[in-house]
Amino acid sequence: MDFISEQHLDDGALEREFVLGEIPGTLWTPEAASAAAPVPLILMAHNNGLPKREPRLVARARQSVASGYAVASIDAAGCGDRPRSAADEQARADIRRAMQAGEPVDGIFESFIGPLVEKAVPDWRTALDALLTLPEIGGPVGYSGWTAVGIRLAVADPRISAAGFFAGGYVPLAQREEARQVTIPLLLLLQWDDEGNPRERALDLFDSFGTKEKTLHANTGGHTGTPWFEVADGNRFFDRHLKRVDGERQ
């Protein structure tokens, strides 16, 4: 992992850009984090391949840093500014055309998002390997963001101790089946009026998760209307499962 830039932000966060092979990423840490006082880590992913510097994700990351977490985001394969295949670009164009025409898009999403998840999860695990070698990061590890990737990552990597998912992105059939294998504590955020995600599908997915500790927060409004207070609630969720007091988790 090579750090290529460093910026001290006015809210007490240290922001560093890094590259790990072909994987570009950003790491935010509290300036007070050190080998003597390491902090838990949250992996933060945006839905459906948007870049790691997407403003809403950055704002969430900095809020989590203020609550005592290291936060990392990457552009996984096919996401953000990473190269995309001609097939990927065609699928994106087909999705835009179908949505504008009011046509069904599940088939296109299935053929596009499924392979994107398959490529993205190994990159996230590679990044996690490197991040956990940093002395200022001590674990445990949480995940926040893109549901389809988060389900696969939670099932594949036992280092993920808790997860917060956003129900606004398409979840391929394979990940809907894998949801039954998710046994870590879970918080699912649902926008009740999300124009691109039928609420019944999100509710069915929530019901499918195998964990005994799962919470659903539903708010009125469209896809991008998640209330800001949910960020603070999300951090309190991670506090319960990632932070330790006298050797025990809160």
MORAFEN-V669010 format. One line per field, one symbol per residue. psi: psi as a letter, one per 40 degrees, with the letter a starting at -180 (. if undefined). Layout:
BEGIN
psi = ???
END
This chain:
BEGIN
psi = hhheihhhieeeihhhiiigbehiihhhiidehiddgiiihhhhhihfeiieehddddddddddddefiihiiihiheibeiiiidddddddddddddddefiiedddddeddddddddddddddddddddeehdeheiihihhbhddddddddddheehdiihiheeihhidddddddeeheiihhhhhhdfhdehhddddddddddheiegihhhhiiiadeehidedddddddddddediihfeii.
END
